[in-house]
Amino acid sequence: MNLTIGRLAKACQLNVETIRYYQRIGLMRIPESTQSYRYYHQQDIETLNFIQKAKDAGLQLNEIKELLTLNLGDRVEVRHVIEQRLNKIDERIKELQGLKQRLSTWLDECKTTENECCPILLELKKSI
């Protein structure tokens, strides 16, 4: 199967610029030109499907790039990448919970304070 980049993009429901970006950052190979066209193969479709599934699972492009270099038997390395991602997700969840608590507190203050001034805006305008 020989596909031009346009047909590859259509087959994978991506745009051409996304594929070119993946090539620039080293996620995908850049095929050699043949008769002034670059032809893609089934392996390229599989690579794009891998990238999309990994993105859907919350992995970052640098993590996906690392996973693409591993073999099916590299379980320890794969676990390491996934464990690092989970740790980053846990950190982000804690950060978001803190933000939620802060905003909830502000909202409660806004609902219960009898002042004419909005306590949220007062808090945001305070000098550091």
N, C-alpha and C positions, 0 to 999 in steps of 0.2 A: 504494500500500500504506500503510494507516494502522494503526500498532501502538500499543498502550498501552505504558507502560514495563515492565509485567510480561511482555507478549508479546515485547517487544524483548529483555529479559533472557533469556527462555527461548530465543529464536531464536539468541542469541549465546552461550548457556551461561554466563551471568554472573548475579550476583544484582543485584537492584534497587539496593541500597546502593552497589555498585561504580559503576553508571551515574550515580547521584546524586553520588558523589564526583568522578567525571570531570567532571561538569557544574560542581561547585563550584570545581574548580581550573582550569577553562577548557579542558579537553580536548575537551569536547563542547558542542554548543549546547543551550540550554533552549528547547524549542518553546513557542509561545504556546498558551494554553488555548483549547480549543474545546468548548463545552458542558460545562465543568468537567473536561475531560480534556485531557491533552497527548498529541498524536499524533506518532509517529516514522515516518520514511520509510526507504527503501532507503539513502539517503545516510548515515543514522545507523548502519545495519548495517555499511556499508563503513568508517565511521570506527572503530567498535568492532573490526572485523577488523584494521584497520591498527594500532590500539593493541596488540592482542594479539600480532600478528606481531612488532611492534617490541619488545615486552616479552620475547617468546621469544628474540629476538636479543640480549638483554642490555642494551637501552637503558633509561635511566631516564625517568620520566614527564616531567621538564622537557625532556629531549632530544626525546622524542616530541612534546611540545607544539610545540617549535620546528620539527620536521619537518612537522607538520600545517599550518604556516603557509606552507610553501614550495610552489612549483609544480614540475611535472615537469621543467621546463627549468633549475631552480636547482641544477645539478650541483655548482658550486663550494661553495655553502652546505651542501649535503647532505654532501659530502666532508669539510668542516670539522667538522661535528657528529660524523661517524663517526670521524674522526681523533682528535678530543678523547676520544671514548669509548675508543678503542683505547689511547690514552696512559694513561687512568685504569685500564684493565684491566692494562696492563703494570706500572703502579705497584703495583697490588693483588697481582699475581703475585709480584713481588719481596718484598713484605711477607709474603706467605704462605710463600714459600721460606725467609725468615729465621725465621719462627715454626716451620716444620717442622724446620729445623736445630737450633734451640734445644731443642725437645721431644725430638728424636732424641738429642741430646747428653745430656740429662737421663736419658733411658731407658737409654742405654749406661752412664752412671754408676751408675744404680740396679742394673743387672744385674751390674756388675763390682765394686762397692764392697762390702767385707766388713763395714762398720759396721752396728751394730744400727739406727741411725737412717736413715731414708729420705733420700737426698741431694736428692731432688726437693722434699720438704716443707721440708728445711733451707734450700734455696735460696729457696723462696717465702716463708719466714718471716724471712729476713734483713732487717734494717733498712736503709732507703735511706740 
